[in-house]
Amino acid sequence: MRTTALLLATLLPAAASADEVYLKSGGQLSGRIVNRTATQIEVDIGAGHVTVPVSHVVKIEEGRSALHEYQDRAAALSPSDAAGWVALGDWASARGLGTQAREAYTKGLALAPDDPRANAALGRTQIDGRWVSEEEGYRAKGYVQYRGEWITPAEMEAIQREDAASNAREQERQAAESRVREAEARADEAEARAKEAQAQQDQQYWDGSYPGWYGTGYWGAGPVVWPTGRIAVRPAGTVATRPARMR
């Protein structure tokens, strides 16, 4: 029983805790501190390095992360141990260390070009008994790369047809909107001209220059100057007589 426990303790990796960098913004970086100066801290988070100013850091809790473990395991491996590098790639991949896993698989593949795990992990495929890159494999199967994806020529043509139809619909929509705007502009212009003509007509009406106004044809002929003196009115029933001619 004790032997089994000791064996498990040897096989299972020790509990690892990363370097924890707590930021004033509330964020947190978990990984391995690879460089520290008076002004900034550089942390390897597995997928890359992140550098933060010291002034943004609240506190740092140093620990031992999976990155530390990977580096220790890599340092202990023989440069010619193909199986060991492939196994280390599996270990790193299982812990989310994508960059380190690819590094280990690449080293293992360089030592054992036909290793199926390393080839598959790096996206390579086997065609006619020969391992080729992902790109070569897709091209050998008749695929084409379109917009960052590998698809069949028929799929690409279907996408292009749909794009062309979509572009045509969009152009028609824009043309229709343009026609509507032009029609609205013409209607606004006609309305403005009508209002201007009505305003001119109203002004002529009130200043007496309108063509149908009194004295110019609308009410018939009238006096040019209105009388200002007293007007004599003949009594009703009388007959007007012509004044005697002077001798």
MOPEDA-V207117 format. One record per pair of residues at least 24 apart in sequence whose ideal C-beta (glycine too) atoms are under 8 Angstrom apart, sorted by the first residue. I is the first residue (numbers start at 1). J is the second residue. D is the distance in Angstrom with one decimal. If there is no record, write none. Layout:
BEGIN
{{I & J & D} {I & J & D}}
END
This chain:
BEGIN
{{13 & 69 & 6.1} {14 & 64 & 7.8} {14 & 69 & 7.9} {16 & 63 & 7.5} {16 & 64 & 5.2} {16 & 65 & 5.6} {16 & 66 & 5.4} {16 & 68 & 6.9} {16 & 69 & 5.5} {17 & 63 & 3.4} {17 & 64 & 6.0} {17 & 65 & 6.8} {18 & 63 & 5.7} {18 & 64 & 7.7} {18 & 65 & 3.3} {18 & 66 & 7.2} {18 & 67 & 7.3} {19 & 43 & 6.8} {19 & 60 & 6.9} {19 & 61 & 7.2} {19 & 62 & 5.0} {19 & 63 & 5.9} {19 & 65 & 6.3} {20 & 60 & 7.1} {20 & 61 & 4.3} {20 & 62 & 8.0} {20 & 63 & 6.8} {21 & 52 & 6.9} {21 & 57 & 6.0} {21 & 60 & 5.4} {22 & 57 & 7.0} {22 & 58 & 4.6} {22 & 59 & 5.1} {22 & 60 & 7.3} {22 & 61 & 7.5} {23 & 52 & 6.7} {23 & 56 & 5.4} {23 & 57 & 6.2} {23 & 58 & 6.4} {24 & 56 & 5.5} {24 & 57 & 7.2} {24 & 58 & 5.4} {25 & 56 & 7.1} {30 & 65 & 7.2} {31 & 65 & 6.0} {31 & 67 & 6.1} {32 & 65 & 5.1} {32 & 67 & 4.3} {32 & 68 & 5.9} {33 & 60 & 7.3} {33 & 62 & 7.0} {46 & 96 & 6.5} {46 & 97 & 4.9} {46 & 98 & 7.2} {46 & 99 & 6.6} {46 & 100 & 7.1} {47 & 98 & 6.3} {47 & 99 & 6.1} {48 & 99 & 7.2} {66 & 92 & 7.8} {66 & 95 & 4.6} {66 & 96 & 7.8} {66 & 97 & 6.1} {67 & 97 & 6.9} {67 & 100 & 7.3} {70 & 95 & 7.9} {70 & 97 & 6.0} {70 & 100 & 5.0} {74 & 100 & 8.0} {74 & 104 & 7.1} {79 & 107 & 8.0} {80 & 111 & 6.3} {81 & 111 & 7.7} {82 & 108 & 5.1} {82 & 111 & 3.6} {82 & 112 & 4.0} {82 & 115 & 6.6} {83 & 108 & 7.4} {83 & 112 & 7.6} {84 & 108 & 7.8} {85 & 111 & 6.9} {85 & 118 & 8.0} {86 & 112 & 7.4} {86 & 115 & 5.8} {86 & 117 & 5.5} {86 & 118 & 5.0} {89 & 117 & 7.8} {89 & 118 & 6.8} {89 & 121 & 6.1} {90 & 117 & 7.1} {90 & 121 & 7.9} {93 & 121 & 7.0}}
END
